[in-house]
Amino acid sequence: SYRPSSKYKESNFREVLQNPAAFNAFAVYLGTELSLENLEFYEAAKEWKEAFTTNGSSPEIQEKAIAIIKKYVVSWAPREVNLSYKAKQKVLEALTDSTRIESGMFDIAALEAKQLMYTDSFPRFKRSSLYKAYMNSFAPEDEEDLAIELPVWRTCDYNFICCRGESISDDEETVS
């Protein structure tokens, strides 16, 4: 089980993205400020790149890329992410020409979404009650895993984000 570095007593952005409990707290927070699409897109792009690297440009991988583009990148997408023109154009090229679907096609856009979360949402998250509850749940001298009482988020079958008042356990399906 992962714990924030006792040396610093404060999670950094990289730790939040890597630690399932911290990630969940951050996701719930982003949901409260209506900017969860940035994290969703970042994770979708990262997972897609891993799948592309493993499986190559199969028809299923191409379909997933197009689904990500339609969900997060095109103008008026249901979960449109605020991207620069350059980043958006690089990704949209793949929508018009499937031969442009390559492993790095989301890199610039994903980096912009990550940077936006780091500079905009993460500082506010660190001042939030969700962050304080997450950090206060750890005692450096305590070896036992602690349950963190935060809502659990996940993408539902209907592509909506669900937040339920449940504690995180090993049985819960969480995004990491």
N, C-alpha and C positions, 0 to 999 in steps of 0.2 A: 504494500500500500504506500502511496506517495504522501509525503508531508512537506509543507513549505520549509525552506531552509531555516533551521533554528538559528543559524548564524545571523540572518538578516531579519527574521520575524515579519517579513513583508514579502508577499509574492510579487515577482516581477512579471511582465507581460508574457514572456516565454513560458514561465511556469504555469500561468493561468491557461495557456493554450494546450499544455501537455498534461496537466493534472485533471482527471475526470471531475472531481468534486469542485475544483476551482473553475473549470470550464463551465460546469453546470451553473454555478452561481453567477458567472459572467453572462451566460446565455439568458438566464432569468432576468438579470438586470437590463440587458439590451432589449429584452421584450418589454420591459416597463417604460423604456424611453423610445420605443418604436424604431429601433435600429438593428434589430436582430438579423435582418437580411444580409448585413455585412459579414457577420460570422457564418451564417449559413452558406453564403457564396464562397467565402474563403475555404471552408471545410469541403464543400462540393468540388471546388477546383483542385484542392489538394488530393482528395480521394480519386478524382478522375485522372489526375496525372499519374498517381500510383498504379491505377488500373491500366492506363495506356502503356506505361513502362513495362508492366507485367505481360499484357496481352497484345500489345501492338494496336494497329488501327483496324480492328474488327468492326463489322457492321454494328454490333452492340455498343462498342465504345463510341463510334460516331453518333449513334442515336443518343447516348448519354450526354455527349458534348452539346448537341443541338438542344436537348432538353434544358441543360444548364443555361445556355444562351437565351432561350425563350423565357425561362423563369426569372433570370437575374439581369440580363444585359440589354436586350432590345428596349427601345423606348416604349413606355407604358407596360412593361413586363409586370406580372403580378407582385414580384418581390424585387423590383428594379433597384440596383445598387448605383450609387452616385460615382461615376467613373469619368476620367478625362476623355476627351475626344480621341486621343491617340490610343489609349487602352481599349476603348470601346470598338474602334475601327479594326484593331488587330484581331479582336475576338469575332467581330461580325463578318470578317472576310471568310471565316470558316463556314458561316451560315450560307453564304452564296456559292462557295466552292469547297466541296467536301475534301478535295485533295489538299486543302490548307489545314486540315485537322492534324495537328502535331502536338507532341508532348508539352511544349512550352507555350501553347497558344493562350493559356489563361494566366501565365506568369505575371505579366505587367498589371493586369486587372486585379489579380489576387493580392499582389503586393500593395496596390493602392488601397484596397479594402482593409488590409491588415494595418497599413499606416494610418488610415482614418480611425480605425478602432483604437490604435495605440495613442494617437495624439488627441483624439476627441472624447471617445467613450471611456477608455481605461482610466484616465485621471478622475472622472466623475464616479466611476465604479469604486475606486479606492476610497472615496469619501462616503460611500453608500452604506446603509445598514446591512445589506446582503454581504458586502465585503467584510464588514466588521464581524458579522456572525460567523462567516467562514473562518476568519483568522482567529477569533476567540475560541473556536472549537478545538484548537490544538494546544496541547501543553507539551513543551519540549521534553519534559522528564517522563511523560506518560507513554508507555510502550503499547498500550491498547489502542486499537482503531476506534475512532469516535464516529457516531452517526451525526451527520450534519443535517439539521432540519431546514431544508430549502425545498421549494417546489422543483419538481423534475420536469425538464423540457424534452420534447422529442418532436420529430416531424411525423405527423399523422398521415394516414392513407389519403386524406383529402388535401394534402399539401398546406395545412394550417399548422401553426405551432400551438401545442397544448402545454399549458402550465397547470399542474395539479399539486395540491397541497400534500405531498408525500415526502417521506425522508428517503435519502439515497441509501440503497442497500446493494449487495452483490447481485440480487435477483433482478434489479431494475435494469432495463436497457437504456443506457445513456450513451451519448455521442462523445467519443474521446478523440 
